[in-house]
Amino acid sequence: MISNKMKLSAKEILEKEFKTAMRGYKPEDVDKFLDDIIKDYEAFQHEMEELQQENIRLKKQLEETSRRPATQAAGTTNFDILKRLSNLEKHVFGNKLYE
């Protein structure tokens, strides 16, 4: 699921051939440098795939969370809690609280 915006694959970099010229670069140096690029490129592709999978997972999780009905506890405020506590104290202790 890698984006099509990437111009080259690691395989294309590996298989790229360069023409030699009279005063060209040392092929060994070019090959070594391309090997390093391939390693970085593969790591980049792997990280991109992981991030895309995580993105899909998080979108699904968000979708599932937004579909769930809001529970009563989720909408509870401090005022609601204090009011319930007061009612509970009145029920348990009755008028003894105010004596």
SEFI-235287 format. One record per residue: x, y, z of N, C-alpha, C in turn. Coordinates in Angstrom, 2 decimals. Example, Ala and Ser with C-alpha at 12.3 -4.5 7.8 and 13.67 -1.06 7.14 Angstrom:
SEFI-235287
{nu 13.19; nv -5.69; nw 7.80; cau 12.30; cav -4.50; caw 7.80; cu 13.20; cv -3.30; cw 7.80}
{nu 12.85; nv -2.25; nw 7.08; cau 13.67; cav -1.06; caw 7.14; cu 12.90; cv 0.03; cw 7.87}
***
This chain:
SEFI-235287
{nu 0.82; nv -1.19; nw 0.00; cau 0.00; cav 0.00; caw 0.00; cu 0.86; cv 1.25; cw 0.00}
{nu 1.97; nv 1.18; nw -0.65; cau 2.86; cav 2.32; caw -0.75; cu 2.32; cv 3.26; cw -1.82}
{nu 2.44; nv 4.52; nw -1.56; cau 1.94; cav 5.54; caw -2.48; cu 2.61; cv 5.40; cw -3.84}
{nu 1.85; nv 5.66; nw -4.88; cau 2.39; cav 5.61; caw -6.24; cu 3.24; cv 6.83; cw -6.55}
{nu 3.40; nv 7.74; nw -5.63; cau 4.20; cav 8.94; caw -5.85; cu 5.70; cv 8.62; cw -5.81}
{nu 6.07; nv 7.46; nw -5.33; cau 7.48; cav 7.10; caw -5.25; cu 7.95; cv 6.74; cw -6.65}
{nu 9.03; nv 7.35; nw -7.07; cau 9.53; cav 7.19; caw -8.42; cu 10.28; cv 5.89; cw -8.64}
{nu 11.03; nv 5.48; nw -7.65; cau 11.89; cav 4.30; caw -7.78; cu 11.59; cv 3.28; cw -6.69}
{nu 11.84; nv 2.03; nw -7.02; cau 11.78; cav 0.98; caw -6.00; cu 13.21; cv 0.60; cw -5.64}
{nu 13.36; nv -0.11; nw -4.54; cau 14.70; cav -0.55; caw -4.14; cu 15.30; cv -1.45; cw -5.22}
{nu 14.46; nv -2.26; nw -5.84; cau 14.93; cav -3.16; caw -6.90; cu 15.44; cv -2.35; cw -8.11}
{nu 14.73; nv -1.29; nw -8.48; cau 15.17; cav -0.46; caw -9.61; cu 16.51; cv 0.22; cw -9.32}
{nu 16.68; nv 0.64; nw -8.07; cau 17.96; cav 1.25; caw -7.70; cu 19.08; cv 0.22; cw -7.81}
{nu 18.80; nv -0.98; nw -7.30; cau 19.80; cav -2.05; caw -7.33; cu 20.18; cv -2.42; cw -8.77}
{nu 19.23; nv -2.46; nw -9.65; cau 19.48; cav -2.90; caw -11.02; cu 19.93; cv -1.78; cw -11.97}
{nu 19.98; nv -0.57; nw -11.50; cau 20.39; cav 0.55; caw -12.35; cu 21.84; cv 0.38; cw -12.78}
{nu 22.08; nv 0.53; nw -14.06; cau 23.44; cav 0.43; caw -14.60; cu 23.86; cv 1.80; cw -15.11}
{nu 25.11; nv 2.14; nw -14.91; cau 25.65; cav 3.41; caw -15.36; cu 26.70; cv 3.15; cw -16.44}
{nu 26.72; nv 4.02; nw -17.42; cau 27.74; cav 3.92; caw -18.47; cu 29.06; cv 4.43; cw -17.92}
{nu 30.12; nv 3.85; nw -18.37; cau 31.43; cav 4.32; caw -17.92; cu 32.00; cv 5.28; cw -18.96}
{nu 32.77; nv 6.21; nw -18.48; cau 33.41; cav 7.20; caw -19.36; cu 34.90; cv 7.22; cw -19.04}
{nu 35.61; nv 7.95; nw -19.81; cau 37.07; cav 8.01; caw -19.66; cu 37.47; cv 8.43; cw -18.25}
{nu 36.89; nv 9.50; nw -17.77; cau 37.25; cav 9.99; caw -16.43; cu 36.05; cv 9.90; cw -15.51}
{nu 35.35; nv 8.77; nw -15.53; cau 34.14; cav 8.59; caw -14.73; cu 34.44; cv 8.24; cw -13.29}
{nu 33.37; nv 7.91; nw -12.58; cau 33.48; cav 7.53; caw -11.17; cu 33.93; cv 6.09; cw -11.05}
{nu 34.49; nv 5.77; nw -9.89; cau 34.87; cav 4.38; caw -9.63; cu 33.58; cv 3.58; cw -9.41}
{nu 33.37; nv 2.54; nw -10.19; cau 32.13; cav 1.75; caw -10.06; cu 31.93; cv 1.19; cw -8.65}
{nu 33.01; nv 0.85; nw -7.96; cau 32.88; cav 0.31; caw -6.60; cu 32.30; cv 1.35; cw -5.65}
{nu 32.73; nv 2.61; nw -5.81; cau 32.22; cav 3.68; caw -4.96; cu 30.73; cv 3.92; cw -5.22}
{nu 30.37; nv 3.91; nw -6.50; cau 28.97; cav 4.11; caw -6.87; cu 28.13; cv 2.97; cw -6.32}
{nu 28.60; nv 1.73; nw -6.48; cau 27.86; cav 0.57; caw -5.98; cu 27.68; cv 0.62; cw -4.47}
{nu 28.73; nv 1.00; nw -3.75; cau 28.65; cav 1.09; caw -2.29; cu 27.62; cv 2.16; cw -1.87}
{nu 27.68; nv 3.30; nw -2.55; cau 26.74; cav 4.37; caw -2.24; cu 25.31; cv 3.94; cw -2.55}
{nu 25.09; nv 3.28; nw -3.67; cau 23.76; cav 2.80; caw -4.03; cu 23.26; cv 1.75; cw -3.05}
{nu 24.14; nv 0.92; nw -2.54; cau 23.76; cav -0.06; caw -1.51; cu 23.22; cv 0.64; cw -0.27}
{nu 23.90; nv 1.72; nw 0.14; cau 23.43; cav 2.49; caw 1.29; cu 22.07; cv 3.12; cw 1.00}
{nu 21.90; nv 3.64; nw -0.20; cau 20.62; cav 4.25; caw -0.57; cu 19.52; cv 3.20; cw -0.55}
{nu 19.80; nv 2.02; nw -1.06; cau 18.80; cav 0.94; caw -1.08; cu 18.37; cv 0.59; cw 0.34}
{nu 19.32; nv 0.48; nw 1.27; cau 18.98; cav 0.16; caw 2.66; cu 18.07; cv 1.23; cw 3.26}
{nu 18.44; nv 2.50; nw 3.04; cau 17.61; cav 3.59; caw 3.56; cu 16.23; cv 3.58; cw 2.90}
{nu 16.20; nv 3.33; nw 1.62; cau 14.96; cav 3.32; caw 0.87; cu 14.03; cv 2.21; cw 1.35}
{nu 14.59; nv 1.02; nw 1.57; cau 13.79; cav -0.09; caw 2.07; cu 13.26; cv 0.20; cw 3.47}
{nu 14.09; nv 0.80; nw 4.31; cau 13.65; cav 1.17; caw 5.66; cu 12.52; cv 2.20; cw 5.57}
{nu 12.66; nv 3.14; nw 4.68; cau 11.64; cav 4.17; caw 4.47; cu 10.33; cv 3.53; cw 4.01}
{nu 10.41; nv 2.61; nw 3.04; cau 9.22; cav 1.93; caw 2.55; cu 8.54; cv 1.13; cw 3.67}
{nu 9.35; nv 0.45; nw 4.47; cau 8.81; cav -0.35; caw 5.58; cu 8.09; cv 0.55; cw 6.59}
{nu 8.72; nv 1.67; nw 6.93; cau 8.11; cav 2.60; caw 7.88; cu 6.82; cv 3.18; cw 7.31}
{nu 6.82; nv 3.50; nw 6.03; cau 5.61; cav 4.02; caw 5.38; cu 4.47; cv 3.00; cw 5.48}
{nu 4.77; nv 1.74; nw 5.21; cau 3.74; cav 0.70; caw 5.28; cu 3.19; cv 0.57; cw 6.70}
{nu 4.09; nv 0.60; nw 7.69; cau 3.65; cav 0.52; caw 9.09; cu 2.76; cv 1.70; cw 9.45}
{nu 3.14; nv 2.90; nw 9.05; cau 2.35; cav 4.09; caw 9.36; cu 1.00; cv 4.06; cw 8.65}
{nu 0.97; nv 3.56; nw 7.44; cau -0.30; cav 3.45; caw 6.73; cu -1.22; cv 2.45; cw 7.42}
{nu -0.67; nv 1.33; nw 7.88; cau -1.47; cav 0.35; caw 8.60; cu -1.98; cv 0.93; cw 9.92}
{nu -1.12; nv 1.65; nw 10.62; cau -1.53; cav 2.28; caw 11.87; cu -2.62; cv 3.31; cw 11.62}
{nu -2.49; nv 4.06; nw 10.55; cau -3.49; cav 5.06; caw 10.18; cu -4.84; cv 4.40; cw 9.93}
{nu -4.83; nv 3.29; nw 9.19; cau -6.07; cav 2.54; caw 8.92; cu -6.68; cv 2.05; cw 10.24}
{nu -5.83; nv 1.49; nw 11.11; cau -6.31; cav 0.98; caw 12.41; cu -6.93; cv 2.09; cw 13.25}
{nu -6.27; nv 3.25; nw 13.29; cau -6.78; cav 4.36; caw 14.10; cu -8.07; cv 4.93; cw 13.52}
{nu -8.18; nv 4.96; nw 12.20; cau -9.43; cav 5.43; caw 11.58; cu -10.58; cv 4.49; cw 11.92}
{nu -10.32; nv 3.17; nw 11.89; cau -11.36; cav 2.20; caw 12.24; cu -11.75; cv 2.37; cw 13.71}
{nu -10.74; nv 2.54; nw 14.57; cau -11.00; cav 2.71; caw 16.00; cu -11.84; cv 3.97; cw 16.24}
{nu -11.51; nv 5.04; nw 15.56; cau -12.27; cav 6.29; caw 15.70; cu -13.70; cv 6.10; cw 15.22}
{nu -13.85; nv 5.40; nw 14.10; cau -15.19; cav 5.14; caw 13.56; cu -16.02; cv 4.32; cw 14.53}
{nu -15.42; nv 3.28; nw 15.11; cau -16.13; cav 2.43; caw 16.07; cu -16.49; cv 3.22; cw 17.32}
{nu -15.60; nv 4.05; nw 17.78; cau -15.85; cav 4.85; caw 18.98; cu -16.97; cv 5.84; cw 18.74}
{nu -16.98; nv 6.45; nw 17.57; cau -18.01; cav 7.45; caw 17.30; cu -19.38; cv 6.80; cw 17.08}
{nu -19.43; nv 5.51; nw 16.75; cau -20.71; cav 4.81; caw 16.57; cu -21.33; cv 4.38; cw 17.89}
{nu -20.52; nv 4.20; nw 18.92; cau -21.03; cav 3.75; caw 20.21; cu -21.93; cv 4.82; cw 20.83}
{nu -23.03; nv 4.40; nw 21.44; cau -23.86; cav 5.40; caw 22.12; cu -23.13; cv 5.92; cw 23.36}
{nu -23.33; nv 7.18; nw 23.63; cau -22.68; cav 7.78; caw 24.79; cu -23.26; cv 7.15; cw 26.05}
{nu -22.40; nv 6.67; nw 26.91; cau -22.88; cav 6.06; caw 28.15; cu -23.17; cv 7.16; cw 29.16}
{nu -23.95; nv 6.81; nw 30.13; cau -24.32; cav 7.80; caw 31.14; cu -23.08; cv 8.28; cw 31.90}
{nu -22.13; nv 7.39; nw 32.13; cau -20.93; cav 7.76; caw 32.87; cu -20.07; cv 8.73; cw 32.07}
{nu -20.09; nv 8.60; nw 30.76; cau -19.25; cav 9.47; caw 29.93; cu -19.71; cv 10.91; cw 30.01}
{nu -21.03; nv 11.12; nw 30.20; cau -21.54; cav 12.49; caw 30.24; cu -21.68; cv 13.03; cw 31.65}
{nu -21.22; nv 12.31; nw 32.63; cau -21.36; cav 12.71; caw 34.02; cu -20.42; cv 13.86; cw 34.36}
{nu -20.97; nv 14.87; nw 35.00; cau -20.15; cav 16.00; caw 35.43; cu -19.96; cv 15.94; cw 36.94}
{nu -19.12; nv 16.82; nw 37.45; cau -18.92; cav 16.87; caw 38.90; cu -20.22; cv 17.23; cw 39.61}
{nu -20.99; nv 18.11; nw 39.01; cau -22.27; cav 18.51; caw 39.61; cu -23.19; cv 17.30; cw 39.74}
{nu -23.24; nv 16.48; nw 38.68; cau -24.09; cav 15.28; caw 38.71; cu -23.64; cv 14.34; cw 39.82}
{nu -22.35; nv 14.17; nw 39.96; cau -21.81; cav 13.28; caw 40.99; cu -22.15; cv 13.80; cw 42.37}
{nu -21.98; nv 15.10; nw 42.61; cau -22.31; cav 15.68; caw 43.92; cu -23.79; cv 15.57; cw 44.22}
{nu -24.62; nv 15.76; nw 43.22; cau -26.07; cav 15.66; caw 43.41; cu -26.45; cv 14.22; cw 43.78}
{nu -25.86; nv 13.25; nw 43.11; cau -26.14; cav 11.85; caw 43.41; cu -25.65; cv 11.48; cw 44.81}
{nu -24.49; nv 11.99; nw 45.17; cau -23.94; cav 11.73; caw 46.49; cu -24.85; cv 12.31; cw 47.57}
{nu -25.34; nv 13.51; nw 47.34; cau -26.24; cav 14.14; caw 48.30; cu -27.52; cv 13.33; cw 48.45}
{nu -28.08; nv 12.88; nw 47.34; cau -29.30; cav 12.06; caw 47.39; cu -29.05; cv 10.75; cw 48.10}
{nu -27.89; nv 10.16; nw 47.88; cau -27.55; cav 8.91; caw 48.54; cu -27.41; cv 9.12; cw 50.05}
{nu -26.78; nv 10.21; nw 50.46; cau -26.64; cav 10.50; caw 51.90; cu -28.01; cv 10.70; cw 52.54}
{nu -28.88; nv 11.40; nw 51.85; cau -30.24; cav 11.62; caw 52.39; cu -30.96; cv 10.28; cw 52.54}
{nu -30.81; nv 9.41; nw 51.57; cau -31.49; cav 8.12; caw 51.62; cu -30.92; cv 7.24; cw 52.73}
{nu -29.61; nv 7.24; nw 52.90; cau -28.98; cav 6.37; caw 53.89; cu -29.15; cv 6.92; cw 55.30}
{nu -28.89; nv 8.21; nw 55.46; cau -28.89; cav 8.78; caw 56.80; cu -30.19; cv 9.50; cw 57.14}
{nu -30.99; nv 9.79; nw 56.16; cau -32.26; cav 10.47; caw 56.41; cu -32.06; cv 11.84; cw 57.06}
{nu -32.89; nv 12.16; nw 58.03; cau -32.85; cav 13.47; caw 58.69; cu -31.73; cv 13.56; cw 59.71}
{nu -31.05; nv 12.48; nw 60.01; cau -29.97; cav 12.50; caw 61.00; cu -28.85; cv 13.47; cw 60.58}
{nu -28.70; nv 13.69; nw 59.26; cau -27.66; cav 14.59; caw 58.77; cu -27.88; cv 16.01; cw 59.25}
{nu -29.13; nv 16.38; nw 59.40; cau -29.44; cav 17.78; caw 59.69; cu -29.74; cv 18.02; cw 61.16}
{nu -29.53; nv 17.04; nw 62.02; cau -29.79; cav 17.21; caw 63.47; cu -28.64; cv 17.82; cw 64.19}
***
